[in-house]
């Protein structure tokens, strides 16, 4: 299976992307294009459900969108003017077709399909209650909890049942649901995970990122607001506010890494933020050097900002092959190390004898940074200074991001100096949390009411974590192993 990120063992992973369209000819084909644009959000599996006015049709498969939804026989089966889709990246949990979304169920109110970006942080507790009541689960996905809550609700209408279900869950979610009557989209009350609205002619679109709208030729209308629920049917969109209003806490890592740089997140250009992050990094952590070099591709915008602010020339000192996925030969350490060079290779003629500043978006386990620094030294770099375009990642995420347990997060186990020694860099510096907020246009982080969810940096979780409380911390990742978004 190919992957988008060449160093696929040391990045935080956004676990999924969602896309839906209502009121368009060949809706599933539009969804497939939209999912292509969101492939970076999930590379392990993809699925599409369509409604033709009478029946629901679903195709789900392991692997990328390309190769699974480029066949005429598959797309002909997904007939209808309404369709939703999903791309998925699993955590340590089960990788199997039964967890691939959209999930579908025949409820008393009719067919109900759902695509989910995020994580329900009380899913295990809710599942125990539902199983005791007689619910029979077909997957290990936390998303299925939502379906069972809808199915067992005592309210009469589907909308009321859906709202009743959402009021019982905690955590992060952006959901797109498809029914015989129309399409529903909603975002959790804190707006942790993103969701946008677009128009393609008379058809309405819901998607994780604006770049998916660009790819299908749709017009961006607005973001779904935190805590907002929208219903699209008969060509009209109506908005509902079923939750008490709360201060929003969208995920700050969308700007650092998750979203594509050509997306607009809550009205802000991701590319411009990443350049501003690089400029802040240069002001906070200057160093005398000859070249600024990005770690491809996620470090590039920040490296441009760093170079512009510092006056140090920007160069492509690491060349990435765009035609290699997972290393396909792993018989031993020596050959495994050679496999790295299939993905990234040093521009030796440029680097030799130079003092270089490497810019990357984050350090998770440290394995990528170690390899990259050594690659620069092998290419003859005189000095290697690493600058990270985010604060140290010290805490696990429970809101829909594949984060290693805290014991495997390098910044949770070492000081910055120890990390520099570990990756063999001449110096290592991170952006401060206030620097990150300044890059987003804020004066600084408000400690009393933070403007974003930054728990991976600060440990300040904006919701309760029923499944991961202090009594369950020692086995929290066995719980995560049972959960896949």
Secondary structure as UniProt FT lines:
FT   TURN            8..9
FT   STRAND          13..14
FT   STRAND          16..22
FT   TURN            25..26
FT   HELIX           27..37
FT   HELIX           39..41
FT   STRAND          45..51
FT   STRAND          56..62
FT   TURN            66..68
FT   HELIX           72..77
FT   STRAND          82..88
FT   HELIX           97..99
FT   STRAND          103..107
FT   TURN            108..109
FT   STRAND          110..120
FT   TURN            121..122
FT   HELIX           123..133
FT   HELIX           143..152
FT   HELIX           158..166
FT   TURN            167..168
FT   STRAND          171..179
FT   STRAND          183..187
FT   TURN            189..190
FT   STRAND          196..200
FT   TURN            201..202
FT   STRAND          203..207
FT   HELIX           210..216
FT   STRAND          219..223
FT   TURN            226..227
FT   STRAND          229..233
FT   TURN            234..235
FT   STRAND          236..240
FT   STRAND          250..251
FT   HELIX           254..258
FT   TURN            261..262
FT   STRAND          264..265
FT   TURN            266..267
FT   STRAND          268..269
FT   HELIX           270..284
FT   STRAND          291..294
FT   TURN            296..299
FT   HELIX           300..310
FT   STRAND          313..315
FT   STRAND          318..320
FT   TURN            322..323
FT   HELIX           333..343
FT   STRAND          344..346
FT   HELIX           348..351
FT   TURN            352..353
FT   STRAND          355..360
FT   HELIX           367..378
FT   TURN            379..380
FT   STRAND          383..388
FT   STRAND          401..402
FT   HELIX           406..408
FT   HELIX           410..413
FT   HELIX           416..423
FT   STRAND          427..430
FT   HELIX           433..439
FT   TURN            440..441
FT   STRAND          452..453
FT   HELIX           455..458
FT   HELIX           466..468
FT   TURN            470..472
FT   HELIX           473..475
FT   HELIX           476..480
FT   TURN            481..482
//
